[in-house]
């Protein structure tokens, strides 16, 4: 998440880990998923996209953006708390159909719980990446659609919905019951939007808007590293939104869609092998970097498997064992007290729901 710092009269953005679900209005057709680079990378790969990954950004200053390296940055996904009154006062002009580039993909969000997937699609379908047959055919099929029909098409795309829902736990009665719950006015809501460079300009793509928002010009048109002017334009838009919140609000999350970092390392190792320098210290360093990235991918897989696993049978057996041992009444009492305290705190500071 991004925390605001008003030191030295300026704005410095420091991003800390924050995980949220992506609920807008409850729906049993689309599950809630977490804001996590491992989840999002696996999700876009399940769409058939190749050669990219999601990377969490911990800050928006030049030093932090430099950690991305000189790899192409195809887009940004920004998570923030959605406040109805704040959105109602957003006076930024929205591009009309005539002002929107003909080949820019923008879809209205008409499906609940789908804002994360929709933000990812907004990046992927407007980027120069390998999208795979499924998304290529989907984009071609919806090319003549208006934004609302495109949103409906996303909701009716079985493969997209199945990929999205694969990150939810199946046969979990507690989640199913939660999906039936209607949000109260005190619940917090969170929403995803995408920022992309497109034909020399920078756009914010928010499925809750009527159209794209032109954020500014990207003079050099580059997508690489901190020299990419579009990142500076997008950064300003993110900062402007954050400044509209109170100083105590820190629940933000920002991720970039970048080239799969294993690709340039593998290419460098191939060149080293061809030149006969694959036993050099530089090649050893590259192999160590590649191993670390592969381990990160493996950890993502483990975490995603845990997210999808249904722990209810295990919990039921654990409760039976505690009841048999006579420990269940004491643990239940303590849990009830903790829940009552948590509920009291939430009633004082508002609930926490996703958008």
Helices and strands as residue ranges (DSSP letters): E 2-5, G 7-9, E 12-15, H 37-46, E 52-56, H 62-66, E 73-82, H 84-88, H 115-124, H 132-141, H 147-156, H 158-165, H 173-180, E 189-198, E 201-205, E 213-217, H 229-243, E 253-259, H 261-275, H 281-308, H 312-325, H 328-349
